[in-house]
């Protein structure tokens, strides 16, 4: 174990950052762990008190190439000496165009694709909806229970969880419909979801009024639920039949997290549009919509954009991220790490009855925590385990409709030794959380 307390704090002076946070930041912004981080590298972070933690959150899936990857840092530094920001709606600059070309190649595989860049995942989702409505001349959007698509008003409307995201923030944009997402552990089959879609068409809106179906190939905040291959293929067939666009939200699943560049690739389908963000920027804010050129060109000039969309520094970082993913063979690494993590989590599931299910794809793995006796979701125990893990030096966060699922989003550059250390800490956290270890 390397989780030692350094006697000399990292910060130059003792500042009570958490007290300042309490005084100056609104309570609506929740921080999962009572930590202030002042240094980060790879899969590790250090607090202002000098303590090292294994970071298996990665900025919530933003750091597939790790904190401060040297190639990303160098790319940003080089770009900073040239153009930091110019706004692409005013003048063009090479990194934006280069990144669009690269994304078109990665997603389109030689087909005619185009990309538009933004800042956040929510922006990407909103603009994908705009593009879909523009192309189809329809307004309806179908999303899924448990989905998370952002914190803007449209993002909240598309998100399939009431708390904490919706609260009293409405009214929300209309013509949004939702159906159940397949979840075998909770008894929702792919057939149930498809039947719900048929019912929706019969009772709420006609298919010819629907612009797009929006789906996460693996639900992220909804609980790390992989969509079955046959279900994704059935959706693709249905959308083709009715002239509906299929949008895959790859904000969390993209760029190697599932062992492939994008989550949809596990299902042998081709969506019409995908949204990207998070790990694309290696820590810098950037997002985008990538899709078939005919669809992407449907909005008239001036209909798409944003002041910071495709910022030059973020584009430079993204180009470096794509190079790192290829040069360091991180897709293969994701598969190997995922196999190791899944095996260790299954061992822990045999040891602790509170682990109801281990699930995921690639290095996107999670455990669902349940009450030993009833098998029902146990959110309080989940929270306790997370705090025990943090106390022992491992950062994790929860997800799921009932906030009882612990997700693992470690960088793809995590070493075997770091993964084993994390599993040792998680074992201790489970033991302490369940009372098996004082």
C-alpha positions in Angstrom: 0.0 0.0 0.0 1.3 3.4 -0.9 -1.4 5.6 0.7 0.8 7.5 3.2 0.4 10.9 4.7 3.2 13.3 3.7 4.2 15.5 6.6 4.8 18.5 4.4 1.4 19.7 2.9 1.4 20.3 -0.8 0.0 23.8 -0.5 2.3 26.6 0.6 0.1 27.7 3.4 -2.6 26.0 5.5 -5.9 27.1 4.0 -9.2 25.7 5.0 -10.4 25.2 1.5 -13.5 23.3 2.5 -14.6 26.1 4.8 -14.1 28.6 1.9 -16.0 26.3 -0.4 -18.9 26.1 2.1 -19.0 29.9 2.3 -18.6 30.7 -1.4 -20.1 27.8 -3.5 -23.9 27.1 -3.5 -25.1 23.9 -1.9 -26.6 22.8 -5.2 -23.1 21.8 -6.4 -22.4 18.6 -4.5 -18.8 17.4 -4.0 -18.9 13.6 -3.4 -15.8 13.5 -1.2 -14.7 16.1 1.3 -11.3 16.5 -0.3 -9.4 19.3 -2.0 -7.0 18.0 -4.7 -3.9 20.1 -5.7 -2.0 17.6 -7.8 -2.8 14.8 -10.2 -1.0 12.4 -12.5 -2.1 9.3 -14.3 -4.5 7.4 -12.0 -3.5 9.2 -8.8 -4.3 12.5 -7.1 -2.9 14.2 -4.0 -4.9 16.3 -1.5 -4.0 19.7 -0.1 -2.9 17.7 3.0 -0.4 15.7 0.9 -2.3 12.4 0.9 -2.3 10.2 -2.2 -5.5 8.7 -3.5 -6.2 6.3 -6.3 -8.6 8.1 -8.6 -11.1 5.6 -10.0 -13.6 8.3 -11.0 -11.4 10.2 -13.5 -13.4 13.4 -13.5 -16.5 11.1 -14.1 -15.1 9.4 -17.1 -13.2 12.4 -18.5 -9.7 11.0 -18.1 -9.4 7.8 -20.1 -5.8 8.8 -20.9 -5.1 9.8 -17.2 -4.5 13.0 -15.4 -2.0 15.4 -17.1 -0.9 12.9 -19.8 2.5 14.4 -21.0 1.4 14.4 -24.7 -1.8 16.3 -23.9 0.1 18.8 -21.7 2.7 19.4 -24.5 -0.1 19.7 -27.2 -1.9 22.4 -25.1 1.4 24.2 -24.3 2.3 24.3 -28.1 -1.2 25.6 -29.0 -1.2 28.2 -26.2 1.8 29.8 -28.0 -0.2 30.2 -31.2 -4.0 30.6 -30.7 -5.8 30.0 -27.5 -9.2 31.2 -28.6 -10.7 32.9 -31.6 -14.3 31.6 -31.8 -14.8 29.4 -34.9 -17.9 31.5 -35.9 -15.5 34.4 -36.5 -12.4 32.8 -38.0 -11.4 29.2 -38.5 -8.2 27.6 -37.1 -6.4 24.4 -37.9 -7.0 22.3 -34.7 -10.8 22.5 -35.1 -10.7 21.4 -38.7 -8.2 18.7 -38.0 -10.2 17.3 -35.1 -13.4 17.3 -37.2 -11.6 15.4 -39.9 -10.2 12.9 -37.4 -13.6 12.3 -35.8 -15.2 11.8 -39.1 -12.7 9.2 -40.0 -12.9 7.4 -36.7 -16.7 7.3 -36.7 -17.5 7.2 -40.4 -15.0 4.6 -41.4 -14.6 6.2 -44.9 -18.2 7.3 -45.3 -19.2 10.9 -45.8 -19.4 12.3 -42.2 -19.2 15.8 -40.6 -18.5 17.0 -37.1 -19.5 20.1 -35.1 -17.8 20.9 -31.8 -19.1 22.4 -28.6 -18.1 22.6 -25.0 -20.1 20.2 -22.8 -21.9 16.9 -23.2 -25.3 18.6 -22.6 -24.5 21.0 -25.5 -23.7 18.1 -27.7 -27.0 16.4 -26.9 -29.1 19.5 -27.4 -27.5 20.2 -30.7 -28.0 16.5 -31.8 -31.7 17.0 -31.1 -31.7 20.3 -33.1 -30.0 18.6 -36.0 -32.4 15.6 -35.9 -35.5 17.9 -35.8 -34.1 20.0 -38.6 -33.4 17.0 -40.8 -36.7 15.1 -40.2 -39.0 18.1 -39.8 -40.4 16.2 -36.8 -40.3 17.2 -33.1 -40.7 14.1 -31.0 -37.7 12.6 -29.1 -37.8 9.3 -27.4 -35.3 8.7 -24.5 -35.1 6.1 -21.7 -35.8 5.7 -18.0 -32.6 6.0 -16.1 -30.9 8.0 -18.9 -28.7 11.0 -18.2 -28.2 13.5 -20.9 -27.2 16.7 -19.1 -28.3 19.4 -16.7 -29.7 22.0 -19.0 -33.5 22.2 -19.2 -33.6 20.1 -22.4 -31.0 17.8 -20.8 -33.1 17.4 -17.7 -36.2 16.7 -19.8 -34.4 13.9 -21.6 -32.9 12.6 -18.4 -34.9 9.7 -16.9 -34.3 10.4 -13.2 -36.3 12.8 -11.1 -33.8 13.4 -8.3 -31.5 15.2 -8.0 -31.7 16.5 -11.6 -35.3 17.7 -12.1 -36.2 19.0 -8.6 -38.4 22.0 -9.1 -36.7 23.2 -12.2 -39.6 22.8 -14.6 -41.5 23.3 -16.7 -39.3 21.4 -19.2 -39.3 21.3 -23.0 -42.1 19.2 -24.5 -42.5 16.4 -27.0 -40.1 14.2 -25.0 -41.2 10.6 -24.4 -39.6 7.9 -22.4 -39.6 4.1 -22.3 -37.9 1.6 -19.9 -34.3 0.7 -20.5 -33.5 -3.1 -20.5 -32.3 -4.1 -17.0 -32.2 -7.8 -16.4 -31.3 -7.5 -12.7 -34.6 -5.5 -12.1 -36.7 -7.7 -14.4 -36.9 -5.5 -17.5 -36.2 -7.5 -20.7 -35.5 -6.1 -24.1 -38.9 -7.3 -25.2 -40.5 -5.3 -22.4 -38.7 -2.1 -23.7 -39.7 -2.8 -27.3 -43.3 -3.5 -26.2 -43.3 -0.2 -24.3 -42.2 1.5 -27.5 -45.1 -0.1 -29.4 -47.5 1.1 -26.7 -46.0 4.6 -26.8 -46.7 4.7 -30.6 -50.2 3.6 -30.0 -51.1 5.9 -27.1 -48.9 9.0 -27.1 -47.3 9.8 -30.4 -47.2 8.4 -33.9 -43.8 7.2 -35.2 -44.0 9.6 -38.1 -43.9 12.5 -35.5 -40.7 11.2 -33.9 -37.4 12.8 -35.0 -35.0 10.6 -33.0 -34.5 7.9 -30.4 -31.7 8.8 -28.1 -29.9 6.1 -26.2 -26.7 5.4 -24.2 -25.2 2.1 -25.5 -24.3 1.6 -21.8 -26.3 3.7 -19.4 -23.9 5.8 -17.3 -25.5 7.6 -14.4 -28.4 5.2 -14.8 -26.3 2.3 -13.4 -23.8 1.1 -16.0 -26.4 -1.0 -17.8 -25.2 -2.3 -21.2 -27.9 -2.4 -23.9 -28.1 -5.9 -25.3 -26.8 -6.3 -28.8 -30.1 -7.7 -30.1 -32.0 -4.7 -28.6 -29.7 -2.2 -30.3 -30.2 -3.9 -33.6 -33.9 -4.0 -33.1 -33.9 -0.3 -32.4 -31.8 0.3 -35.5 -34.3 -1.7 -37.7 -37.3 0.1 -36.2 -35.8 3.5 -36.7 -35.0 2.7 -40.3 -38.5 1.5 -40.9 -40.1 4.7 -39.6 -37.6 7.2 -40.8 -36.5 8.0 -37.2 -32.9 8.9 -36.5 -30.9 6.9 -34.0 -28.7 9.0 -31.8 -26.1 7.2 -29.6 -25.0 9.3 -26.6 -21.3 8.3 -26.3 -20.4 11.0 -23.8 -19.3 8.5 -21.2 -18.9 5.4 -23.3 -16.6 6.9 -25.9 -12.9 6.8 -26.5 -12.1 3.3 -25.3 -14.1 3.1 -22.0 -15.9 -0.1 -23.2 -12.9 -1.6 -25.0 -13.9 -0.2 -28.3 -13.6 3.4 -29.5 -17.4 3.8 -29.1 -20.0 1.8 -27.3 -22.3 1.3 -30.3 -19.6 -0.7 -32.0 -20.3 -3.7 -29.7 -23.7 -4.0 -31.4 -22.7 -4.0 -35.0 -24.9 -1.1 -35.9 -24.3 2.4 -37.3 -26.2 5.2 -35.7 -27.1 8.4 -37.6 -25.6 10.7 -35.0 -23.4 10.3 -32.0 -22.6 12.7 -29.2 -19.0 12.9 -27.8 -17.4 14.7 -24.9 -15.7 13.8 -21.6 -12.6 11.8 -22.4 -12.2 13.4 -25.8 -10.5 16.4 -24.3 -8.2 14.7 -21.8 -9.3 17.1 -19.1 -10.2 20.1 -21.2 -13.9 21.0 -22.0 -14.9 19.9 -25.5 -17.8 18.0 -27.0 -19.3 17.4 -30.4 -21.8 15.8 -32.6 -20.6 13.5 -35.4 -22.9 12.2 -38.1 -23.8 11.5 -41.6 -23.0 14.5 -43.8 -26.5 14.8 -45.3 -28.0 15.0 -41.8 -25.3 17.2 -40.3 -25.8 19.8 -43.1 -29.6 20.1 -42.6 -29.5 23.2 -40.3 -29.1 26.4 -42.2 -25.9 28.6 -41.8 -25.8 30.2 -38.4 -28.0 27.5 -36.7 -25.2 25.8 -35.0 -22.3 27.1 -32.9 -21.2 28.5 -29.6 -18.7 31.0 -28.4 -16.3 28.4 -26.8 -17.3 25.5 -29.0 -14.2 23.7 -30.3 -11.8 26.0 -28.4 -8.4 25.8 -29.9 -6.7 24.6 -26.8 -9.3 21.9 -26.3 -9.0 20.8 -29.9 -5.3 20.4 -29.6 -5.8 18.3 -26.4 -8.3 16.2 -28.2 -6.0 15.5 -31.1 -3.3 14.4 -28.6 -5.8 12.2 -26.9 -6.6 10.4 -30.1 -2.9 9.9 -30.8 -2.4 8.5 -27.3 -5.3 6.1 -27.6 -3.7 4.7 -30.8 0.0 4.9 -29.9 -0.4 3.3 -26.4 -3.0 0.8 -27.7 -5.4 1.8 -24.9 -8.4 0.0 -26.5 -6.6 -3.3 -26.0 -5.6 -2.1 -22.5 -9.2 -1.3 -21.7 -10.2 -4.9 -22.6 -7.5 -6.4 -20.4 -8.1 -4.1 -17.5 -11.9 -4.8 -17.8 -11.3 -8.5 -17.6 -9.1 -8.1 -14.5 -11.5 -5.7 -12.8 -14.6 -7.9 -13.5 -12.8 -11.0 -12.2 -11.8 -9.3 -9.0 -15.3 -7.8 -8.5 -16.9 -11.2 -9.0 -14.6 -12.6 -6.3 -15.8 -9.9 -4.0 -19.4 -10.6 -5.0 -18.9 -14.2 -3.7 -17.5 -12.8 -0.5 -20.1 -10.1 0.2 -23.8 -10.7 -0.1 -24.4 -7.0 -0.5 -23.1 -7.1 -4.1 -26.2 -8.0 -6.0 -24.7 -7.8 -9.5 -21.4 -7.1 -11.2 -21.9 -5.7 -14.7 -20.3 -3.6 -17.4 -18.4 -3.6 -20.7 -14.6 -3.3 -21.0 -13.2 -1.1 -18.2 -16.7 0.3 -17.6 -17.7 -1.9 -14.7 -20.0 -1.5 -11.6 -21.4 -3.3 -8.7 -25.0 -2.9 -7.5 -25.3 -2.8 -3.7 -28.4 -4.4 -2.2 -29.9 -5.2 1.3 -28.7 -8.7 2.3 -32.1 -9.9 3.4 -34.5 -8.3 0.9 -32.3 -7.9 -2.2 -33.6 -4.3 -2.6 -31.4 -1.3 -3.4 -29.4 -0.2 -0.4 -28.4 3.5 -0.9 -27.3 4.1 2.7 -24.9 1.1 2.6 -23.6 2.2 -0.8 -22.7 5.7 0.7 -21.0 4.1 3.6 -18.9 1.9 1.4 -17.9 4.9 -0.7 -16.8 6.8 2.4 -14.8 3.8 3.7 -13.0 3.5 0.4 -12.2 7.2 0.4 -10.9 7.0 4.0 -8.6 4.1 2.8 -7.4 6.0 -0.3 -9.7 5.1 -3.1 -12.0 7.5 -4.9 -15.3 6.1 -6.3 -18.7 7.4 -6.9 -22.3 6.1 -7.1 -24.9 5.9 -9.8 -28.1 4.2 -10.6 -31.8 5.1 -10.4 -31.7 4.4 -6.7 -28.1 5.6 -6.1 -27.0 2.1 -5.0 -24.5 1.3 -7.7 -20.8 1.9 -7.4 -19.1 2.7 -10.7 -15.5 2.3 -11.7 -14.1 4.9 -14.2 -10.4 4.5 -13.7 -8.1 5.8 -16.5 -7.1 3.3 -19.1 -3.4 4.0 -18.2 -4.0 2.4 -14.7 -1.3 -0.2 -13.9 -1.9 -3.7 -12.8 -0.4 -2.9 -9.5 -2.8 0.1 -9.0 -5.8 -2.0 -10.0 -4.8 -4.6 -7.4 -4.3 -2.0 -4.8 -7.7 -0.5 -5.5 -9.4 -3.9 -5.2 -7.6 -4.5 -1.9 -8.9 -1.1 -0.6 -12.4 -1.9 -2.0 -12.4 -5.2 -0.2 -11.6 -3.3 3.1 -14.3 -0.8 2.4 -16.9 -3.5 1.9 -15.8 -5.2 5.1 -16.0 -2.0 7.1 -19.2 -0.9 5.4 -21.0 -4.1 6.2 -19.6 -4.4 9.7 -17.3 -7.3 9.1 -14.3 -5.2 9.9 -14.2 -2.6 12.6 
